[in-house]
Amino acid sequence: MKLEPIVISLLDTDLYKFNMDQVIFHKHTDLCGEYHFKCRNEGVVFTQEMLEEINSQIDHLCTLRFTKEELDYLRSIRFIKNDYVEFLRLWHPIREYVTTGRTEAGELSVVVKGPLFSAMQFEIYLLEIINEVYFRMNFDYEALRRSAEEKLNRKIADFQSGKYTFKFAEFGCRRRLSREWEDVVVKRLATETRNCVGTSNVYLAKKYNLQPIGTYAHEFVQMYQGIDSIPLAYTNYYAMKDWYNEYEGDNGTALTDTVTTDLFLLDFNRSMVNNYSGVRHDSGDPYAWGEKMITHYEKYGVDPKTKQLLFSDSLDFDRAQHLNDYFKDRTKVSFGIGTFCSNDTAETALNIVIKLQYVNGRPVAKLSDTPSKAMCQDEGYLEYLKSSVAFRLNRVKLTPEG
């Protein structure tokens, strides 16, 4: 079964890939990264035919280049800088950076290894390819498409009736049913409701004149673990400092849970609180997290109503509405909804990730506020990172220079 090309534009990725890459391009071109794929679902089998199709799709991906029109669009985003866009004029995905395989049991292996500014760009493209290949080749795609449409119709009706009142962005490209279906979802949510404020998918934002939305991901904080001069328990501080220096307060939503939110708050000081427009939740109890962030803002005399809490952890529409009702009178609330926008069908969605595992040959890890989300190739390093975080949390709070 041969599929049509799945990725047809290098804009077909999350905005935060460009945001993070721009910082790396300006400050950390010496870093090399290694990413590993993981499927968190039990019992998922990728056949040899699927692997061959995935490889064929990766081959096609690596023939793509940015067009002039696409580069001009990136240049129009106020915080994307011209020298970085000129770099993208020269950049393209390099096939030799990606290796794939499968075990006898059908577990898929994907490793991306190369200069970080290039290797990091593969993540979303590869997840789009893997997910679409799996669902098209393992199920009756048209039946899945019909079930997804039925569910989308109900969601839109619930927005139109007033059952759902929250504002949200579509964050679904990494686990979408297909490129075609995400296009339908974004167009309909943007035109048939007043609640969809944008999408993380840059290609669709351009196509439908929507706001492209995103700041940075866990890998951005993780990469600082691979820099010799930076203590492990201070990576949030240096990541936020570089981000602010690059964007000067624009594009300012901080991700809190890479090495736990409690550690993040030690570095989210008065200056950072003022410099960042809000924070993003991606693990742990969202209600406890929101209370913790509101308390933190109040500690520095900042009105929480002037700051945004962005929730993005495995949200469905009902969970988002409940969170909105709980926090809406106390702070600005927004949501990023992924799988339940782009791959809500009669079948269980895949929970697939591609995570940064090594920087300059050194292991790195995400701890998160949900321990089961931790992913690290080196268990010894993971325990060392946990102990470094615990040591700082339990000692007198010093400045990074202290």
MARVEXZA-436150 format. One line per field, with one value per residue (C-alpha): residue number from 1; residue in three letters; chain; z, x, y. Coordinates in steps of 0.25 Angstrom, whole numbers, padded with zeros to 4 digits, always signed. Layout:
BEGIN
i: NUM,...
aa: ala,...
ch: A,...
c3: Z,...
c1: X,...
c2: Y,...
***
This chain:
BEGIN
i: 1,2,3,4,5,6,7,8,9,10,11,12,13,14,15,16,17,18,19,20,21,22,23,24,25,26,27,28,29,30,31,32,33,34,35,36,37,38,39,40,41,42,43,44,45,46,47,48,49,50,51,52,53,54,55,56,57,58,59,60,61,62,63,64,65,66,67,68,69,70,71,72,73,74,75,76,77,78,79,80,81,82,83,84,85,86,87,88,89,90,91,92,93,94,95,96,97,98,99,100,101,102,103,104,105,106,107,108,109,110,111,112,113,114,115,116,117,118,119,120,121,122,123,124,125,126,127,128,129,130,131,132,133,134,135,136,137,138,139,140,141,142,143,144,145,146,147,148,149,150,151,152,153,154,155,156,157,158,159,160,161,162,163,164,165,166,167,168,169,170,171,172,173,174,175,176,177,178,179,180,181,182,183,184,185,186,187,188,189,190,191,192,193,194,195,196,197,198,199,200,201,202,203,204,205,206,207,208,209,210,211,212,213,214,215,216,217,218,219,220,221,222,223,224,225,226,227,228,229,230,231,232,233,234,235,236,237,238,239,240,241,242,243,244,245,246,247,248,249,250,251,252,253,254,255,256,257,258,259,260,261,262,263,264,265,266,267,268,269,270,271,272,273,274,275,276,277,278,279,280,281,282,283,284,285,286,287,288,289,290,291,292,293,294,295,296,297,298,299,300,301,302,303,304,305,306,307,308,309,310,311,312,313,314,315,316,317,318,319,320,321,322,323,324,325,326,327,328,329,330,331,332,333,334,335,336,337,338,339,340,341,342,343,344,345,346,347,348,349,350,351,352,353,354,355,356,357,358,359,360,361,362,363,364,365,366,367,368,369,370,371,372,373,374,375,376,377,378,379,380,381,382,383,384,385,386,387,388,389,390,391,392,393,394,395,396,397,398,399,400,401,402
aa: met,lys,leu,glu,pro,ile,val,ile,ser,leu,leu,asp,thr,asp,leu,tyr,lys,phe,asn,met,asp,gln,val,ile,phe,his,lys,his,thr,asp,leu,cys,gly,glu,tyr,his,phe,lys,cys,arg,asn,glu,gly,val,val,phe,thr,gln,glu,met,leu,glu,glu,ile,asn,ser,gln,ile,asp,his,leu,cys,thr,leu,arg,phe,thr,lys,glu,glu,leu,asp,tyr,leu,arg,ser,ile,arg,phe,ile,lys,asn,asp,tyr,val,glu,phe,leu,arg,leu,trp,his,pro,ile,arg,glu,tyr,val,thr,thr,gly,arg,thr,glu,ala,gly,glu,leu,ser,val,val,val,lys,gly,pro,leu,phe,ser,ala,met,gln,phe,glu,ile,tyr,leu,leu,glu,ile,ile,asn,glu,val,tyr,phe,arg,met,asn,phe,asp,tyr,glu,ala,leu,arg,arg,ser,ala,glu,glu,lys,leu,asn,arg,lys,ile,ala,asp,phe,gln,ser,gly,lys,tyr,thr,phe,lys,phe,ala,glu,phe,gly,cys,arg,arg,arg,leu,ser,arg,glu,trp,glu,asp,val,val,val,lys,arg,leu,ala,thr,glu,thr,arg,asn,cys,val,gly,thr,ser,asn,val,tyr,leu,ala,lys,lys,tyr,asn,leu,gln,pro,ile,gly,thr,tyr,ala,his,glu,phe,val,gln,met,tyr,gln,gly,ile,asp,ser,ile,pro,leu,ala,tyr,thr,asn,tyr,tyr,ala,met,lys,asp,trp,tyr,asn,glu,tyr,glu,gly,asp,asn,gly,thr,ala,leu,thr,asp,thr,val,thr,thr,asp,leu,phe,leu,leu,asp,phe,asn,arg,ser,met,val,asn,asn,tyr,ser,gly,val,arg,his,asp,ser,gly,asp,pro,tyr,ala,trp,gly,glu,lys,met,ile,thr,his,tyr,glu,lys,tyr,gly,val,asp,pro,lys,thr,lys,gln,leu,leu,phe,ser,asp,ser,leu,asp,phe,asp,arg,ala,gln,his,leu,asn,asp,tyr,phe,lys,asp,arg,thr,lys,val,ser,phe,gly,ile,gly,thr,phe,cys,ser,asn,asp,thr,ala,glu,thr,ala,leu,asn,ile,val,ile,lys,leu,gln,tyr,val,asn,gly,arg,pro,val,ala,lys,leu,ser,asp,thr,pro,ser,lys,ala,met,cys,gln,asp,glu,gly,tyr,leu,glu,tyr,leu,lys,ser,ser,val,ala,phe,arg,leu,asn,arg,val,lys,leu,thr,pro,glu,gly
ch: A,A,A,A,A,A,A,A,A,A,A,A,A,A,A,A,A,A,A,A,A,A,A,A,A,A,A,A,A,A,A,A,A,A,A,A,A,A,A,A,A,A,A,A,A,A,A,A,A,A,A,A,A,A,A,A,A,A,A,A,A,A,A,A,A,A,A,A,A,A,A,A,A,A,A,A,A,A,A,A,A,A,A,A,A,A,A,A,A,A,A,A,A,A,A,A,A,A,A,A,A,A,A,A,A,A,A,A,A,A,A,A,A,A,A,A,A,A,A,A,A,A,A,A,A,A,A,A,A,A,A,A,A,A,A,A,A,A,A,A,A,A,A,A,A,A,A,A,A,A,A,A,A,A,A,A,A,A,A,A,A,A,A,A,A,A,A,A,A,A,A,A,A,A,A,A,A,A,A,A,A,A,A,A,A,A,A,A,A,A,A,A,A,A,A,A,A,A,A,A,A,A,A,A,A,A,A,A,A,A,A,A,A,A,A,A,A,A,A,A,A,A,A,A,A,A,A,A,A,A,A,A,A,A,A,A,A,A,A,A,A,A,A,A,A,A,A,A,A,A,A,A,A,A,A,A,A,A,A,A,A,A,A,A,A,A,A,A,A,A,A,A,A,A,A,A,A,A,A,A,A,A,A,A,A,A,A,A,A,A,A,A,A,A,A,A,A,A,A,A,A,A,A,A,A,A,A,A,A,A,A,A,A,A,A,A,A,A,A,A,A,A,A,A,A,A,A,A,A,A,A,A,A,A,A,A,A,A,A,A,A,A,A,A,A,A,A,A,A,A,A,A,A,A,A,A,A,A,A,A,A,A,A,A,A,A,A,A,A,A,A,A,A,A,A,A,A,A,A,A,A,A,A,A,A,A,A,A,A,A,A,A,A,A,A,A,A,A,A,A,A,A
c3: +0000,-0005,+0001,-0005,+0002,+0016,+0018,+0006,+0013,+0023,+0029,+0033,+0047,+0061,+0062,+0074,+0066,+0059,+0072,+0079,+0066,+0065,+0079,+0076,+0063,+0070,+0083,+0082,+0068,+0075,+0081,+0075,+0079,+0079,+0079,+0081,+0078,+0088,+0087,+0100,+0096,+0100,+0089,+0077,+0065,+0053,+0042,+0032,+0021,+0030,+0033,+0018,+0016,+0027,+0021,+0007,+0014,+0021,+0007,+0002,+0014,+0011,-0003,+0002,+0003,+0007,-0004,-0005,-0001,+0012,+0016,+0014,+0023,+0034,+0032,+0035,+0049,+0057,+0066,+0055,+0050,+0036,+0038,+0043,+0031,+0022,+0029,+0026,+0011,+0012,+0022,+0018,+0025,+0023,+0022,+0028,+0041,+0043,+0045,+0046,+0050,+0056,+0066,+0063,+0073,+0064,+0072,+0064,+0066,+0061,+0065,+0060,+0062,+0057,+0059,+0069,+0060,+0049,+0057,+0065,+0053,+0050,+0062,+0057,+0043,+0047,+0057,+0046,+0037,+0047,+0052,+0038,+0033,+0045,+0044,+0029,+0028,+0040,+0040,+0030,+0028,+0023,+0035,+0044,+0036,+0038,+0053,+0054,+0046,+0055,+0068,+0062,+0058,+0072,+0078,+0068,+0072,+0087,+0084,+0076,+0087,+0098,+0105,+0103,+0105,+0106,+0096,+0091,+0080,+0072,+0076,+0068,+0057,+0064,+0066,+0055,+0048,+0035,+0028,+0021,+0034,+0042,+0030,+0031,+0047,+0047,+0036,+0042,+0057,+0052,+0043,+0050,+0065,+0071,+0081,+0073,+0074,+0065,+0062,+0065,+0051,+0043,+0030,+0033,+0040,+0027,+0019,+0027,+0032,+0047,+0058,+0059,+0073,+0082,+0090,+0094,+0098,+0108,+0099,+0100,+0115,+0114,+0104,+0115,+0123,+0112,+0114,+0123,+0130,+0134,+0147,+0145,+0155,+0148,+0134,+0135,+0139,+0127,+0117,+0122,+0121,+0107,+0103,+0108,+0102,+0089,+0089,+0099,+0106,+0093,+0090,+0105,+0111,+0120,+0121,+0136,+0137,+0130,+0143,+0152,+0154,+0169,+0163,+0152,+0163,+0169,+0156,+0153,+0161,+0160,+0147,+0140,+0145,+0139,+0126,+0123,+0119,+0125,+0128,+0121,+0129,+0123,+0134,+0148,+0154,+0146,+0158,+0168,+0158,+0155,+0170,+0171,+0160,+0165,+0178,+0172,+0165,+0177,+0185,+0175,+0176,+0162,+0159,+0153,+0144,+0136,+0133,+0125,+0130,+0117,+0119,+0109,+0116,+0109,+0109,+0104,+0102,+0115,+0124,+0117,+0120,+0135,+0136,+0130,+0139,+0151,+0147,+0138,+0149,+0155,+0143,+0128,+0123,+0110,+0105,+0095,+0090,+0081,+0080,+0083,+0072,+0061,+0064,+0072,+0065,+0068,+0071,+0082,+0078,+0079,+0090,+0082,+0085,+0080,+0091,+0093,+0100,+0098,+0095,+0092,+0096,+0110,+0114,+0117,+0123,+0125,+0140,+0138,+0149,+0145,+0148,+0138,+0127,+0130,+0118,+0119,+0112,+0124,+0137,+0145,+0139,+0142,+0157,+0157,+0151,+0162,+0173,+0168,+0167,+0181,+0187,+0182,+0186,+0200,+0202,+0204,+0191,+0185,+0172,+0160,+0162,+0177
c1: +0000,+0007,+0002,+0002,+0013,+0009,+0018,+0017,+0022,+0033,+0023,+0015,+0021,+0019,+0022,+0031,+0041,+0044,+0044,+0054,+0063,+0065,+0070,+0079,+0084,+0088,+0094,+0097,+0101,+0112,+0101,+0099,+0086,+0080,+0065,+0058,+0044,+0035,+0021,+0014,+0003,+0003,+0003,+0004,+0011,+0017,+0019,+0030,+0021,+0019,+0033,+0036,+0025,+0031,+0045,+0039,+0032,+0044,+0052,+0041,+0042,+0057,+0054,+0046,+0051,+0045,+0039,+0040,+0025,+0028,+0040,+0033,+0022,+0032,+0038,+0024,+0024,+0028,+0038,+0045,+0057,+0062,+0076,+0069,+0060,+0072,+0078,+0065,+0066,+0079,+0074,+0067,+0065,+0077,+0073,+0086,+0082,+0070,+0071,+0059,+0056,+0047,+0048,+0043,+0031,+0028,+0033,+0037,+0051,+0054,+0067,+0070,+0085,+0092,+0094,+0083,+0079,+0076,+0072,+0062,+0053,+0050,+0042,+0028,+0030,+0033,+0022,+0012,+0018,+0018,+0004,-0003,+0004,+0000,-0015,-0016,-0009,-0015,-0030,-0041,-0037,-0050,-0058,-0048,-0051,-0066,-0065,-0056,-0065,-0077,-0069,-0065,-0079,-0083,-0072,-0075,-0090,-0086,-0078,-0090,-0100,-0091,-0088,-0073,-0069,-0054,-0043,-0033,-0023,-0022,-0009,-0011,-0001,+0008,-0003,-0013,-0021,-0016,-0011,-0024,-0032,-0025,-0027,-0042,-0042,-0035,-0043,-0056,-0053,-0048,-0060,-0071,-0068,-0063,-0054,-0042,-0032,-0021,-0013,+0001,+0002,+0010,+0005,-0010,-0008,-0003,-0013,-0025,-0019,-0020,-0010,+0001,+0003,+0014,+0027,+0036,+0036,+0043,+0055,+0059,+0061,+0067,+0078,+0084,+0087,+0097,+0105,+0117,+0117,+0102,+0099,+0087,+0078,+0079,+0075,+0062,+0069,+0079,+0068,+0058,+0070,+0074,+0059,+0057,+0070,+0065,+0051,+0052,+0038,+0031,+0027,+0027,+0020,+0029,+0028,+0029,+0031,+0043,+0051,+0038,+0030,+0035,+0049,+0044,+0038,+0052,+0056,+0043,+0047,+0042,+0049,+0044,+0030,+0030,+0037,+0028,+0013,+0009,+0012,+0009,+0004,+0008,+0008,+0002,-0011,-0015,-0023,-0012,-0002,-0012,-0013,+0002,+0004,-0006,+0000,+0014,+0009,+0003,+0016,+0022,+0010,+0006,-0009,-0011,-0022,-0011,-0004,-0008,-0009,-0008,-0013,-0008,-0007,-0016,-0028,-0041,-0052,-0060,-0047,-0044,-0057,-0056,-0043,-0048,-0060,-0050,-0040,-0046,-0050,-0036,-0026,-0025,-0028,-0025,-0023,-0016,-0023,-0016,-0021,-0036,-0036,-0028,-0029,-0042,-0048,-0054,-0040,-0031,-0020,-0006,+0002,+0015,+0027,+0041,+0049,+0063,+0072,+0086,+0093,+0108,+0108,+0103,+0090,+0078,+0064,+0051,+0046,+0032,+0021,+0016,+0027,+0022,+0025,+0040,+0048,+0063,+0072,+0082,+0075,+0088,+0087,+0072,+0075,+0086,+0077,+0066,+0076,+0082,+0068,+0064,+0077,+0074,+0060,+0064,+0075,+0076,+0072,+0084,+0085,+0091,+0103,+0104
c2: +0000,+0013,+0026,+0040,+0049,+0052,+0065,+0074,+0087,+0090,+0099,+0087,+0087,+0094,+0108,+0106,+0098,+0111,+0119,+0109,+0107,+0122,+0123,+0111,+0118,+0131,+0125,+0110,+0105,+0096,+0087,+0073,+0065,+0051,+0048,+0035,+0031,+0024,+0019,+0019,+0010,-0004,-0015,-0006,-0013,-0007,-0016,-0017,-0011,+0001,+0003,+0003,+0013,+0022,+0021,+0025,+0037,+0041,+0041,+0050,+0059,+0061,+0066,+0078,+0092,+0105,+0113,+0128,+0130,+0121,+0129,+0142,+0137,+0133,+0147,+0153,+0147,+0159,+0151,+0143,+0150,+0152,+0146,+0133,+0133,+0134,+0122,+0114,+0118,+0109,+0098,+0085,+0072,+0063,+0048,+0043,+0048,+0039,+0024,+0014,+0000,-0010,-0021,-0035,-0032,-0020,-0008,+0003,+0010,+0024,+0031,+0045,+0050,+0062,+0077,+0081,+0093,+0082,+0070,+0077,+0080,+0066,+0063,+0068,+0063,+0049,+0048,+0053,+0042,+0031,+0034,+0035,+0023,+0015,+0019,+0018,+0004,-0002,+0002,+0006,+0020,+0025,+0019,+0026,+0039,+0037,+0035,+0047,+0056,+0051,+0055,+0069,+0072,+0070,+0079,+0090,+0089,+0090,+0102,+0108,+0105,+0111,+0098,+0101,+0116,+0115,+0120,+0110,+0107,+0095,+0087,+0075,+0073,+0063,+0052,+0056,+0045,+0051,+0064,+0064,+0063,+0073,+0083,+0080,+0082,+0095,+0101,+0097,+0101,+0114,+0118,+0111,+0115,+0128,+0120,+0115,+0126,+0120,+0107,+0103,+0098,+0108,+0103,+0104,+0117,+0123,+0116,+0121,+0134,+0129,+0133,+0123,+0120,+0114,+0117,+0106,+0091,+0083,+0080,+0095,+0094,+0080,+0084,+0093,+0080,+0077,+0090,+0087,+0101,+0100,+0093,+0083,+0090,+0103,+0100,+0107,+0120,+0120,+0115,+0126,+0136,+0133,+0133,+0147,+0152,+0147,+0151,+0163,+0160,+0156,+0142,+0140,+0128,+0119,+0104,+0100,+0085,+0081,+0078,+0080,+0092,+0094,+0096,+0105,+0114,+0116,+0123,+0130,+0142,+0156,+0159,+0147,+0148,+0162,+0158,+0146,+0148,+0135,+0120,+0107,+0094,+0080,+0070,+0068,+0072,+0085,+0090,+0089,+0095,+0107,+0110,+0109,+0119,+0129,+0129,+0131,+0143,+0149,+0147,+0157,+0167,+0163,+0163,+0148,+0154,+0161,+0147,+0135,+0121,+0112,+0098,+0087,+0074,+0063,+0072,+0068,+0079,+0075,+0076,+0089,+0095,+0091,+0097,+0110,+0111,+0109,+0119,+0129,+0140,+0139,+0139,+0139,+0125,+0118,+0104,+0096,+0084,+0074,+0059,+0062,+0072,+0065,+0050,+0047,+0035,+0022,+0016,+0019,+0030,+0027,+0033,+0035,+0044,+0047,+0053,+0059,+0048,+0053,+0067,+0067,+0052,+0055,+0049,+0059,+0056,+0062,+0060,+0066,+0067,+0053,+0043,+0033,+0044,+0043,+0038,+0036,+0026,+0026,+0022,+0026,+0040,+0041,+0038,+0048,+0059,+0055,+0057,+0070,+0075,+0070,+0076,+0090,+0089,+0085,+0095,+0110,+0117,+0123,+0132,+0124,+0133,+0129
***
